[in-house]
Amino acid sequence: MNIPLPGARAQFSIARHYAATTVDEAWALWTTKTGIESWWGPEGFNVTVTSLELKPGGELVYLMTATAPDQIEFLERARMPLTTECKVFYTEVTFTSRLAYKTIADFVPRVAPYEVGAVVDLLAVDDGVKLTITFDAMHDGAWTERARAGHESQLRKLDRLLGDRGKTTNS
């Protein structure tokens, strides 16, 4: 599944601190069907996990469905499906502390599909959990900013979910 881009890949990170949450609770949200379905995907989309094999070389397969009127309208105008099958390919699984995975960016018009990596680090701290996610940049700056916005949107769903259990702060 190696589809290299020319040159070195830039990366960007997003960090969060979740107070009053344990690393086990945070880990379960990233690694179980119920956990993933409770928050994964950008705002305005729901996710249904169809397959989950949590191990290096394993896959997460899910259906992402637009549910918010704005997203539905946008997709219909663009003649894109409201539901898309997505896959995550795990490259590292270190129980309760690290997940690394790749996805395939195969949705960009006039750009050949390529891999995009992500590393999720969870660290237990005195008052909760520190989450840091490092993503590969996309093929250009505009698409990288779209990816960042999508990841921030998705993490706002996680913020709300974990915020119900305690104070959430961004970093």
N, C-alpha and C positions, 0 to 999 in steps of 0.2 A: 504494500500500500504506500510505497514511497513515491511521492510526486514532488520533487524538489523545486524550489524557486531559485532563480539565479541570485547569487550573493548571500551575505549573512542576513539572518532574520532579526529584526528589531523585536523588542518585547515591551509590554506594559503590564503594570500590576495594579490591582485594586485590593485594598485592605479594609477590614472591618474588625470591630471589637464588640463582642456580645457579652454583656454582663449577665450574671445569674443563669448562665447556660453551661452545661458540662460539655466536654469534648465528645463524650459518648453520644449525647443528644445531637450535637452538630454533625458528627460522623454519620449517624443514622439518616439524617436528612439528605446526605450526599450519596448514600450507598444502599438504600432500600427502595423498593417499589413505592411504598406508601410515602416515604420521605420525599423522594424525587417528585412524585405527582403532586405533592402539597405546595411546591413553589417553583419548580423548574420552568424555564421559558420566559420570554419577555412579558411584560404586562399586556393584558389583552389576549393572551393565549393560554390554553390549558394543555397539559401533557398527560398522555396515557402511556405507561411503560408496557411494552409488549414482550420484552426479553431483557434479562439482566444477568450477566455472568461476571461477577466482580472478582477478577484476577488478571494478572498481566496476560495479554493476548485475548482477554474476554471482551464482550461487547455489551453496551447498553443500547437497546433499540427502543425508540419511542415515537409516538404520533403527536405532532404539535398542531393544535387546531385553534384557529382564530375564533375568539368569542366576543370581543368588544366590537361595537358598531364601526368605529374608525378603522380598525384593522381589517374587518370584513370588507368594508367599502374599498379600501386601498387595494386589497388582493383581488377583488372582483374587477376593479378598474384595470388592474395590471394583467388580468386574465391568468392569475395564478391560483392554484388550488387553495382552499381554506384549510385543508389538512395536508401535512407533509410528513413523510417518514424520515426520521433522523437517526444517525448512528454515532456512537462514541466508542472509540477503540482504546481500552485501557492499556497503558504501557508500564505503570507502576501502581501497586496497591500496598501501602504500609499501614496496617491496621491502626485506626484512629488518628493518624497524623498526616498522611500524604496520599494523594491520588494524582496520577499523571495520566493524561489521555490526549488523543488526537481526534479531530473531526475532519471531514472533507468539505472544503468550501467548493461546492459544485453548483452554486446558484448565481454566480456573477456573470452577467451577459458578456460575451466575447472574451472571457478569461478561462483558460483551461483549469479544470479542477486541481486543487492542491491541498496539502495537509496543513492544519492549524493545530498547534499544540497548546495545552494548558496544564498547569501544575497547581494543585490545591493543597495548601499547607494549613493544618489546624494545630494550634498550640494552646495547651491548657495554661492559663495564667491565674493569679490569685483570685480575681473577681469574675472569671468567666473563660471566654475563648477568644483568641486572636485568629482571624482568618485572613490569609493572603493568597490571592490567585494571580498567577503570572501567565499571561497569554502571549502567543506569537502575534506579531503585527500581521495585518493582511497585506495584500500585494501593493497597495498604495495608501497614502495618507487619508484620503477621503473614506475609503472602505475601512481603514483602521478606526477612524472616529465613529463610523456607523457601528462597528463591532463593539467598541467601548460603550457606546450609548445602549446597545442591546444588552450587554453584560450588566451595566449599571441598572437597567430596568429590571432585569431578572433578579439582581441582588436586592432591589427594593422589596420584592416579594418575600425574600428570605428575611430581610430586616423586619418586616411587619410580623412574620411568623415568629421569629425569635424575640422580637420586641414585646410580644405578648407574654413572654416568660421573664422579662426583665428589661433593663435599660439597654438600648442599642446605640452605639456611637460609631461614626465613620472615621476612618483615618487615611 
